[in-house]
Amino acid sequence: MGSRRNFLEKLTISTISIPILYSPTKLFAASTAPYEGPILRVAIMGLGSYGTRVAKAMESCKRAKLVGLISGTPSKVVKWRAKYDIPEKNCYNYDNFDNIKDNPDIDAVYVITPNALHKEQTIRVAKAGKHVICEKPMGINAKEGQEMVDTCKAANVKLLVGYRMHYEPKTVEVIKMRKAGEFGKLKFFQGLSGFTIGDPTQWRLNKELSGGGAMMDIGIYSINGARYMLGEEPIWVTAQETKTDPIKFKEGVDETIQFQMGFPSGAVASCLSTYAMSHLDRFFLNGEKGFVEMRPSTGYGPIKGRTHKGELTQPHITHQTLQMDGMAQLIFEEVQPIVPVDGEEGVKDLKIIDAIYKAAKTGEKVSL
Ligand code: NAD
């Protein structure tokens, strides 16, 4: 298994043929042929753990390139500049990044900072006339998300959310099967999303910066997953919160929430979001004609899964490489992924998060 994993992890976008990832209107299929179209020139804001992963993945992109940095830590900027050959004129800090408006060499900014900073930073980038790719959750509630969407629209820039799973080949295959009716009438989705969080001083456990707890960070995968696996929007939620460590998980920072969602077709979802359990990364979809089991379902991969027809065999490709090439194509050519990655998609998840928090607090069934 180890050697298979190593082998899969070494595969890159340029060395294998990639299955079709987009809806039939405009198909995306990577090839080994040299790419000669436009390159999306991206600045990363927030050079932390995920920013580092995205930058590395972009080394294998054909259509996107890291060309700029926005950081509050000069020592990181020095290191990243050397590693990625980034000119000083493309480097900014959190005070002066509005000046990016005068920089014709940057097309888009990828916001990869703590959740509660996303809204203000996205709005500033949009007002500087650059496209925004923003990490999930795009904001800390639906009101924020909508303001971000409206501002980007008014500024005539694109707003995309870092939903990397919407480009992941096994996930895309399952969505295609669902659209083709291969599972029959869908009845049930289960999403388990969680990990055991460490350092109690990190921003993820500080409501001012995180906007919440596990739900904002990892539970959102089960919400988004329920929507793309079932292909419907929920009409109600119920939720129950459990807190075993009120010192680590302070007021407003959720440790564990179980939640249920009901859909117009009658399908139901049962999900778990937690910062207090490990090995939780599993999706299960059940229909009248078949099923899908994915585990891991949303980690960095390789994703593994099987349906009633057998194992999912699509290749593992670094998620963020596919995502960034796909987003470049979306920005330049309006080529859409099979499930949207735009700001409106982000707002849909935030509306559900708002409702789940309300349901957990009141104990009531909340309509959407
Ligand atoms: P991180 O702590 O590793 O990095 C955050 C970065 O933001 C750091 O470089 C930090 O210096 C910077 N920062 C700027 N202002 C800050 C402030 N006031 N307080 C604290 N840090 C500040 O976190 P991360 O894991 O990189 O997460 C960043 C974002 O990316 C989050 O929104 C998270 O949800 C998202 N994320 C997405 C995925 C994914 O798979 N899509 C994975 C991990 C994280």
Boltz pocket constraint, residues with backbone or C-beta under 6 A from the ligand:
constraints:
  - pocket:
      binder: B
      contacts: [[A, 45], [A, 46], [A, 47], [A, 48], [A, 49], [A, 50], [A, 51], [A, 72], [A, 73], [A, 111], [A, 112], [A, 113], [A, 114], [A, 115], [A, 117], [A, 135], [A, 136], [A, 137], [A, 162], [A, 164], [A, 203], [A, 209], [A, 216], [A, 217], [A, 298]]
      max_distance: 6.0
